[in-house]
Amino acid sequence: MAFDTFDEGVTLGGVRSKNEIRILICYLLNCVKENMDKELVVQAITIEELANYFEVSAAFDDLIKNGNIKESDIVDGLHTYELTDNGKMIANQLESVLSYTVKEKAYVSAIKLLGEKKKRRENSVEIKKTENGFDVICKISGGDMDLLSFTLYAPNYEQAMVMKKNFYDSPSTVYKVMLALMTKDKENVGEALE
């Protein structure tokens, strides 16, 4: 295929044709089996430098306009999209146009981003300024109720942000350690920290 896209920020081996970008978007929506919002799809492709941000965004809009993808529902205040029958046909018939490496990188990236979104949806961290520094308020959700909620003190904003990042990296470990400590289950404390 001819290169017909702006390729600033695209790594060697990335996608450099508008048709390939459209196929990659259809491939992702077909393989992930979960409706995704536009920004997540664009980020999954661009974070690995597989295509240019503006080209992916424009290709996504083209797919909507051409009836290959359609709006599905709203999740976390964002419109999510799914393939139409025509989009599924494109994904199934033309996926061989794309290299295995490009497909794999985009797929892994999308799954990772969806996992991070789910963590942030089920768990929350709020940073509040106080007279002496910052309160870092962490909550672990169990669906309709909070399973664990706690507040930690941070002397400065940078430390509060480190706490927030570390909490989001492993909320289940935080929960397991807290539960093991509170129930004096020494075996599970060690297991949770491994």
QUIKATA-V776931 format. One record per pair of residues at least 12 apart in sequence whose ideal C-beta (glycine too) atoms are under 7 Angstrom apart, sorted by sequence separation. I is the first residue (numbers start at 1). GAP is how many residues later the second one is. D is the distance in whole Angstrom. If there is no record, write none. Layout:
i=I gap=GAP d=D
i=I gap=GAP d=D
//
This chain:
i=5 gap=12 d=6
i=69 gap=12 d=5
i=70 gap=12 d=6
i=125 gap=12 d=7
i=138 gap=12 d=6
i=176 gap=12 d=7
i=177 gap=12 d=6
i=180 gap=12 d=6
i=3 gap=13 d=4
i=4 gap=13 d=6
i=5 gap=13 d=6
i=28 gap=13 d=6
i=69 gap=13 d=7
i=125 gap=13 d=5
i=3 gap=14 d=6
i=4 gap=14 d=6
i=42 gap=14 d=5
i=69 gap=14 d=6
i=70 gap=14 d=5
i=137 gap=14 d=5
i=2 gap=15 d=6
i=42 gap=15 d=5
i=68 gap=15 d=7
i=69 gap=15 d=6
i=124 gap=15 d=5
i=136 gap=15 d=7
i=177 gap=15 d=5
i=1 gap=16 d=4
i=5 gap=16 d=7
i=25 gap=16 d=6
i=28 gap=16 d=6
i=68 gap=16 d=6
i=123 gap=16 d=6
i=135 gap=16 d=5
i=136 gap=16 d=5
i=176 gap=16 d=4
i=177 gap=16 d=6
i=67 gap=17 d=6
i=123 gap=17 d=5
i=1 gap=18 d=6
i=42 gap=18 d=7
i=68 gap=18 d=5
i=69 gap=18 d=5
i=123 gap=18 d=6
i=135 gap=18 d=7
i=136 gap=18 d=5
i=1 gap=19 d=6
i=41 gap=19 d=6
i=67 gap=19 d=6
i=68 gap=19 d=4
i=122 gap=19 d=5
i=173 gap=19 d=6
i=133 gap=20 d=6
i=134 gap=20 d=4
i=24 gap=21 d=6
i=133 gap=21 d=6
i=38 gap=22 d=5
i=68 gap=22 d=6
i=133 gap=22 d=4
i=133 gap=23 d=6
i=134 gap=23 d=6
i=63 gap=24 d=7
i=136 gap=24 d=5
i=134 gap=26 d=4
i=136 gap=27 d=5
i=148 gap=27 d=6
i=136 gap=28 d=6
i=147 gap=28 d=7
i=138 gap=29 d=5
i=21 gap=30 d=5
i=148 gap=30 d=6
i=140 gap=31 d=5
i=127 gap=33 d=5
i=21 gap=34 d=6
i=25 gap=34 d=6
i=14 gap=35 d=6
i=15 gap=35 d=6
i=21 gap=35 d=6
i=25 gap=35 d=6
i=140 gap=35 d=5
i=14 gap=36 d=5
i=15 gap=36 d=5
i=14 gap=37 d=6
i=18 gap=37 d=7
i=22 gap=37 d=5
i=35 gap=37 d=4
i=127 gap=37 d=6
i=11 gap=38 d=4
i=21 gap=38 d=4
i=25 gap=38 d=6
i=35 gap=38 d=7
i=10 gap=39 d=6
i=125 gap=39 d=4
i=9 gap=40 d=6
i=22 gap=40 d=7
i=29 gap=40 d=6
i=10 gap=41 d=6
i=18 gap=41 d=6
i=22 gap=41 d=6
i=37 gap=41 d=4
i=10 gap=42 d=6
i=26 gap=42 d=6
i=37 gap=42 d=6
i=125 gap=42 d=5
i=9 gap=43 d=6
i=37 gap=43 d=5
i=38 gap=43 d=7
i=125 gap=43 d=7
i=8 gap=44 d=6
i=36 gap=44 d=6
i=7 gap=45 d=6
i=35 gap=45 d=4
i=36 gap=45 d=7
i=76 gap=45 d=6
i=123 gap=45 d=7
i=6 gap=46 d=5
i=35 gap=46 d=6
i=5 gap=47 d=6
i=35 gap=47 d=5
i=6 gap=48 d=6
i=120 gap=48 d=7
i=123 gap=48 d=4
i=6 gap=49 d=6
i=119 gap=49 d=6
i=5 gap=50 d=4
i=29 gap=52 d=7
i=50 gap=52 d=6
i=119 gap=52 d=6
i=29 gap=53 d=7
i=30 gap=53 d=6
i=29 gap=54 d=5
i=50 gap=55 d=6
i=50 gap=56 d=6
i=26 gap=57 d=6
i=48 gap=57 d=4
i=29 gap=58 d=7
i=30 gap=58 d=6
i=48 gap=58 d=7
i=26 gap=61 d=5
i=30 gap=61 d=4
i=45 gap=61 d=5
i=48 gap=61 d=5
i=44 gap=62 d=6
i=47 gap=62 d=5
i=26 gap=64 d=5
i=27 gap=64 d=5
i=26 gap=65 d=4
i=44 gap=65 d=4
i=44 gap=66 d=4
i=23 gap=67 d=6
i=27 gap=68 d=5
i=44 gap=69 d=6
i=40 gap=70 d=7
i=43 gap=70 d=6
i=23 gap=71 d=5
i=27 gap=71 d=6
i=23 gap=72 d=7
i=40 gap=73 d=5
i=23 gap=74 d=6
i=24 gap=74 d=6
i=36 gap=74 d=7
i=23 gap=75 d=6
i=27 gap=76 d=6
i=31 gap=76 d=6
i=20 gap=77 d=6
i=20 gap=78 d=6
i=24 gap=78 d=7
i=28 gap=78 d=6
i=32 gap=78 d=5
i=28 gap=79 d=7
i=32 gap=79 d=7
i=34 gap=80 d=6
i=24 gap=82 d=6
i=28 gap=82 d=6
i=13 gap=86 d=7
i=15 gap=87 d=6
i=13 gap=88 d=6
//
